Amino acid sequence: MTATTTKTAAAATFAAIGPTNTILATGSDVLDEAVALAGQHLRELDRAVSRFRPDSDLTRLAVRARRAPAEAFVSPTFAAYLGAALRVAGLTGGLVD
């Protein structure tokens, strides 16, 4: 992690899920917590929807769906992102999905 600070704001960069991520915080006193929260969320997101992980919710559901229509219990993260994707697809007439 590379961190830089100024009097009023702070920033940190870290790698997660491929790209470099940047966190901008309102002050250096909250930067570490913001980085930790972002990192935790990205780890949860990766476990839920990564198409590259054989243990992700998405991959397990896709494997089931190859055989027949599938149902599965999924994480709240997967459900939230699927809901957002369906909403955006509906709002854009399928242009973004």
C-alpha positions in Angstrom: 0.0 0.0 0.0 1.2 3.5 -0.8 -0.2 6.3 1.3 0.0 10.1 0.9 -1.4 12.7 3.1 -2.1 16.4 3.2 -3.5 18.6 5.9 -7.2 18.0 5.0 -7.3 14.8 3.0 -5.5 11.5 2.6 -5.2 8.9 -0.1 -4.0 5.3 -0.3 -3.7 2.8 -3.2 -3.8 -1.0 -3.1 -4.3 -3.8 -5.5 -7.5 -5.9 -5.3 -9.4 -7.9 -7.9 -6.9 -7.0 -10.5 -6.7 -3.3 -10.7 -5.2 -0.7 -8.5 -7.7 0.9 -6.2 -7.5 4.3 -4.7 -9.2 5.4 -1.5 -9.6 9.2 -0.8 -10.5 10.0 2.8 -11.4 13.3 4.4 -8.5 13.0 6.8 -5.5 10.9 7.6 -7.2 9.8 10.9 -9.8 7.8 9.0 -7.7 6.5 6.1 -6.7 3.2 7.6 -10.3 2.3 8.5 -11.5 3.3 5.0 -8.8 1.1 3.4 -9.8 -1.8 5.6 -13.5 -1.4 4.8 -12.9 -1.2 1.1 -10.5 -4.2 1.2 -13.1 -6.2 3.1 -15.9 -5.3 0.7 -13.7 -6.2 -2.4 -12.8 -9.6 -0.9 -16.5 -10.3 -0.3 -17.3 -9.1 -3.8 -14.6 -11.4 -5.3 -15.9 -14.4 -3.3 -19.5 -13.7 -4.5 -19.2 -12.8 -8.2 -15.8 -13.7 -9.5 -16.0 -15.8 -12.7 -12.3 -16.8 -12.1 -12.9 -18.4 -8.7 -14.3 -22.0 -8.7 -15.7 -21.4 -5.2 -17.6 -18.1 -6.0 -21.4 -18.0 -5.8 -21.5 -17.0 -9.5 -19.3 -20.0 -10.6 -21.3 -22.5 -8.5 -24.6 -21.2 -9.9 -23.2 -21.3 -13.5 -22.1 -24.9 -13.1 -25.5 -25.9 -11.8 -27.3 -24.0 -14.6 -25.3 -25.8 -17.3 -27.4 -28.9 -16.5 -30.8 -27.4 -16.0 -32.5 -24.3 -14.6 -30.8 -23.7 -11.2 -31.6 -22.3 -7.8 -29.1 -21.6 -5.2 -28.6 -19.9 -1.8 -26.2 -17.0 -2.4 -24.5 -14.5 -0.3 -26.1 -11.1 0.5 -23.3 -9.5 -1.6 -24.2 -11.6 -4.7 -27.9 -10.9 -4.2 -27.3 -7.1 -3.9 -25.1 -7.0 -7.0 -27.5 -9.1 -9.1 -30.4 -6.9 -8.0 -28.4 -3.8 -9.1 -27.4 -5.4 -12.4 -31.1 -6.3 -13.1 -32.2 -2.8 -12.2 -29.6 -1.1 -14.5 -30.5 -3.6 -17.3 -34.2 -2.6 -16.9 -33.5 1.1 -16.8 -31.3 1.0 -20.0 -33.5 -1.4 -21.9 -30.7 -4.0 -21.8 -28.0 -1.7 -23.1 -26.1 -2.2 -19.8 -26.3 -5.6 -18.2 
